[in-house]
Amino acid sequence: MSISGPAYRKVPGGGLSWKGHGGLWLAEDHLLEVTSVVVLENYRRFFFQDARAFIVRRTNVRFIWAWVLGGVAAVFALIAGGAWWLGAINAKEDWHVALYFPAVLFGLGAVALFVLLIINLALGPSCRCHLLTSTGWQALSAPTRLGRAQRAQEQIVSVVQAVQGPPPAGEGATP
């Protein structure tokens, strides 16, 4: 006799955080958060009966990473350009070829950082998701981008409302 576990459905969006790569999975009676770092996985289970609210809060992480990536890429580009320029103006010297090696390395680093900058900006605004349970607010590791988080919020809230039923009169109702 085999006992099968719950069937899980992936919630849209994942995310990278300081805890690692995160993802959310829906079962019939709970939400499962899976956070993984290389070979280690951490699981947290939130039962729908305990859920009180699911909020999505916009953050400035996207802009912070944009400034960091753009700034370091600009410095790398300046170093690459300066090394190339020094090599070009000292073309009559025997050692001028040695300046092209750091110029190419820093140039490739600048290109890689600019590509990461473009990817970061293309992914859209960053956010942080929180789930209010009977034990308090729980910060979730995923999703970390606003569009995917809003889709996840709609999906999770609809499942929670289906499990809990409509809110009692006076709670959550706007006059």
Secondary structure, DSSP 8 states (H G I E B T S, - for coil): --------EEEEEEEEETTEEEEEEE-SSEEEEEEEETTEEEEEEEEGGG--EEEEEE-SHHHHHHHHHHHHHHHHHHHHHHHHHHHHHTTTSGGGGGGHHHHHHHHHHHHHHHHHHHHHHHT--BEEEEEEETTEEEEES---BHHHHHHHHHHHHHHHHHHH-S--TTSS---
